[in-house]
Amino acid sequence: MKLSGNIKSKVTDFNCDLGQCYGVYKNDLEFDLIEYVSSVNIACGFHAGDPLTMKKALLACKDMNVSVGAHIGFDDIAGFGYRNVDLSEEEIETIVIYQIGAIASFAKSCGMEIEHVRPHGAMYKRASEDFQFSLALAKAIKKFDPWLIYFGAAGKTLQNVADEADIRVAHEVFLDKKYCFDGTINFDADDIISTPESMKRLNSLMSYKMIDNTDGGRTEIDFDTIHFSAKAVNSLDLLKEATKIVTPISVNYNQVESSGWLK
């Protein structure tokens, strides 16, 4: 691992979303991020993503040898998955399994396997705040494949879901989101669009697992992966600078290595 300053923490995963296009609406700039991450979450057709885009994204990830996962969301193409939808537990299960099944089928045809699942937009926010909703997602993921890793916002909610559902999880943090004193994300606050500020946060997270909070203090956050948004205007620059500090390694590899299987 490349070190900067007094960084002495574990290596960590960098992840980004991919394939968030639909039909003629393309954003090929997000493919530039693959070179700098270790895990990629591919949209599965509900909030974004169409069959050709899904296949293209998988093959691009295969060429770069990165881990791939399902990026699931509410059935909301028009709103890009940013609108909350109230669903029964059965409905949650069906939309989760449907989306994972879609990307897993394409992955199989490409000689690949899906390793994790990450919710998108309103689904992600709801899962970070609503234990029962997050638990329903976890149960659906596990029902499809008990070896899949559930990516979610770092904190007690995700850990409680992991314990209750007996599923592997990856606690995720952001360099551009603002955090409350209790370690939860302030989704109403504007994102931080400053590469130097984000690099300060990365150094703090990797050295001490600490992040500045909106109360003017610092909060400890245990994490396994850092998310980099393709929507940020400085996303590529941010990743280039981040990989000068940390060499990203996928969550799956880190968890297997720490278990002793690779020794």
C-alpha positions in Angstrom: 0.0 0.0 0.0 1.2 3.5 -0.8 1.4 5.6 2.3 1.1 9.3 2.8 2.1 11.0 6.0 1.2 9.0 9.1 -1.3 6.6 7.5 -1.1 3.2 9.1 -4.5 1.8 8.8 -5.7 -1.2 6.7 -6.1 -1.1 3.0 -9.6 -0.4 1.8 -11.9 -0.8 -1.1 -12.8 2.0 -3.5 -16.1 1.7 -5.3 -18.1 3.6 -7.9 -21.4 3.2 -9.8 -21.4 2.4 -13.5 -23.9 1.9 -16.4 -26.2 4.6 -15.2 -27.5 5.3 -18.7 -30.6 4.4 -20.5 -31.2 4.2 -24.3 -29.8 7.3 -26.0 -29.0 9.0 -22.6 -25.3 8.1 -22.1 -22.6 9.0 -19.7 -19.4 7.3 -20.9 -17.2 9.5 -18.7 -18.0 7.2 -15.8 -16.1 4.4 -17.5 -12.9 6.5 -16.9 -13.2 5.8 -13.1 -12.8 2.0 -13.4 -9.0 2.2 -13.6 -8.9 3.7 -10.1 -11.4 1.6 -8.1 -11.5 -2.0 -6.9 -15.3 -2.5 -6.9 -17.9 -1.4 -9.4 -21.7 -1.3 -8.9 -23.6 -1.8 -12.2 -27.1 -0.4 -12.6 -29.6 -3.2 -13.2 -32.4 -1.5 -15.3 -34.7 0.0 -12.7 -33.4 3.4 -11.8 -31.0 3.3 -14.8 -29.2 0.8 -17.1 -30.3 -1.1 -20.2 -29.2 -4.5 -21.4 -26.5 -3.2 -23.8 -25.1 -0.8 -21.2 -25.0 -3.6 -18.6 -23.1 -5.8 -20.9 -20.7 -3.0 -21.9 -20.1 -2.2 -18.2 -19.4 -5.8 -17.3 -16.9 -6.3 -20.1 -15.1 -3.1 -19.2 -14.8 -4.3 -15.6 -13.5 -7.6 -16.8 -10.8 -5.9 -18.8 -9.7 -4.0 -15.7 -10.0 -7.0 -13.3 -12.3 -5.3 -10.7 -15.0 -6.8 -8.6 -18.5 -6.2 -9.9 -21.8 -5.9 -8.0 -25.5 -5.1 -8.6 -26.5 -1.5 -8.2 -30.2 -1.8 -7.3 -32.8 0.8 -6.9 -36.5 1.6 -7.0 -38.4 1.2 -10.3 -38.1 4.9 -11.1 -36.4 5.6 -14.4 -38.0 9.0 -14.7 -36.8 10.1 -11.3 -33.4 8.3 -11.5 -34.3 6.3 -8.4 -34.3 9.4 -6.2 -37.9 9.2 -5.1 -38.9 7.0 -2.2 -41.4 4.2 -2.9 -43.3 2.4 -0.2 -43.3 -1.4 -0.7 -44.3 -4.5 1.2 -41.6 -6.9 2.2 -42.6 -9.2 -0.5 -42.4 -6.4 -3.1 -38.9 -5.5 -1.8 -37.8 -9.1 -2.2 -39.1 -9.4 -5.7 -37.5 -6.2 -7.0 -34.1 -7.0 -5.4 -34.0 -10.5 -6.7 -35.2 -9.4 -10.2 -32.4 -6.8 -10.5 -29.6 -9.0 -9.1 -30.8 -11.8 -11.4 -30.6 -9.5 -14.4 -27.0 -8.5 -13.9 -25.9 -11.9 -12.6 -27.2 -13.5 -15.9 -25.2 -11.1 -18.0 -22.2 -11.7 -15.7 -22.4 -15.4 -16.2 -22.5 -15.0 -20.0 -19.3 -13.0 -19.7 -17.6 -15.6 -17.5 -17.9 -13.3 -14.4 -19.7 -13.4 -11.0 -21.5 -10.8 -9.0 -19.8 -10.3 -5.6 -21.9 -7.6 -3.9 -25.1 -5.5 -3.9 -25.3 -1.7 -3.3 -28.6 0.2 -3.2 -29.0 3.4 -5.1 -30.5 6.9 -4.3 -33.7 6.9 -2.3 -33.3 3.1 -1.6 -29.8 3.7 -0.1 -31.0 6.6 2.0 -34.0 4.6 3.3 -31.8 1.7 4.1 -29.5 3.8 6.1 -32.3 5.2 8.3 -34.9 2.4 8.4 -33.8 -0.9 10.0 -36.8 -3.0 8.9 -36.4 -1.8 5.3 -32.7 -2.5 5.3 -33.3 -5.9 6.8 -35.8 -6.7 4.0 -33.1 -5.8 1.5 -30.6 -8.0 3.3 -32.9 -11.0 3.4 -33.6 -10.7 -0.3 -29.9 -10.4 -1.1 -29.2 -13.5 1.0 -32.0 -15.4 -0.5 -30.5 -14.9 -4.0 -27.0 -15.8 -2.8 -25.8 -16.0 0.8 -22.2 -15.2 -0.3 -23.1 -11.7 -1.6 -21.9 -8.7 0.3 -24.4 -6.0 1.2 -22.9 -2.5 0.7 -24.5 0.2 2.9 -23.9 3.4 4.9 -21.5 2.7 7.8 -23.1 2.6 11.2 -25.2 0.8 13.7 -28.2 0.2 11.4 -26.1 -1.8 8.9 -24.3 -3.7 11.6 -27.6 -4.6 13.3 -29.0 -5.8 10.0 -25.8 -7.9 9.5 -26.3 -9.5 12.8 -30.0 -10.1 12.4 -29.9 -11.4 8.8 -26.5 -13.2 9.2 -25.1 -11.6 6.0 -21.8 -10.1 5.1 -21.8 -6.4 4.9 -19.4 -3.6 3.8 -19.6 -0.4 5.8 -19.3 2.5 3.3 -18.2 6.1 3.8 -18.0 9.1 1.5 -15.4 11.7 1.1 -17.9 14.3 -0.2 -20.8 13.8 2.1 -21.3 15.7 5.4 -21.7 13.6 8.6 -23.7 14.2 11.8 -22.2 13.8 15.3 -23.6 10.2 15.5 -21.9 9.1 12.3 -25.0 9.2 10.1 -25.0 11.1 6.7 -26.6 14.5 6.5 -28.4 13.8 3.2 -29.8 17.4 3.1 -26.5 19.1 3.2 -24.6 20.1 0.0 -21.8 17.8 -1.1 -18.1 18.8 -0.6 -16.7 19.5 -4.0 -13.1 20.1 -3.1 -10.3 17.6 -3.9 -7.9 18.9 -1.2 -10.6 18.8 1.5 -11.6 15.3 0.5 -7.9 14.2 0.6 -7.7 15.6 4.2 -10.7 13.4 5.0 -9.1 10.4 3.4 -6.0 10.8 5.4 -8.0 11.1 8.6 -10.1 8.1 7.8 -7.2 5.9 6.9 -5.0 7.1 9.9 -7.6 7.3 12.6 -11.0 6.2 11.2 -12.2 9.7 12.0 -14.3 12.2 10.0 -15.3 15.8 10.6 -18.9 16.2 11.7 -21.4 19.0 11.3 -21.1 19.9 15.0 -17.5 21.0 14.5 -16.0 17.9 16.0 -14.8 14.5 14.8 -16.6 11.2 14.7 -15.1 7.7 14.6 -16.4 5.6 11.7 -15.4 1.9 11.1 -15.5 1.3 7.3 -14.7 -1.2 4.6 -15.2 0.8 1.4 -15.2 4.4 0.2 -17.7 5.4 -2.5 -16.7 7.8 -5.3 -19.7 9.4 -7.1 -19.4 9.6 -10.9 -21.7 12.7 -10.7 -19.2 14.8 -8.9 -17.4 17.3 -11.3 -14.1 16.4 -9.6 -14.7 12.6 -9.5 -11.8 11.6 -11.7 -9.3 14.0 -10.1 -10.5 12.8 -6.7 -9.8 9.2 -7.5 -6.4 9.9 -9.1 -5.3 11.7 -5.9 -6.8 9.1 -3.6 -4.9 6.3 -5.3 -1.7 8.2 -4.6 -2.5 7.6 -0.9 -4.1 4.2 -0.9 -4.0 1.2 -3.2 -7.6 0.0 -3.3 -8.3 -3.7 -2.8 -11.8 -5.2 -3.1 -13.9 -5.9 0.0 -14.2 -9.6 -0.9 -10.4 -10.0 -1.1 -9.9 -8.1 2.1 -12.5 -10.2 4.0 -11.1 -13.5 2.7 -7.5 -12.4 3.4 -8.4 -11.4 7.0 -10.0 -14.8 7.6 -6.7 -16.5 6.9 -7.7 -18.4 3.8 -5.1 -16.7 1.6 -2.2 -17.3 4.0 
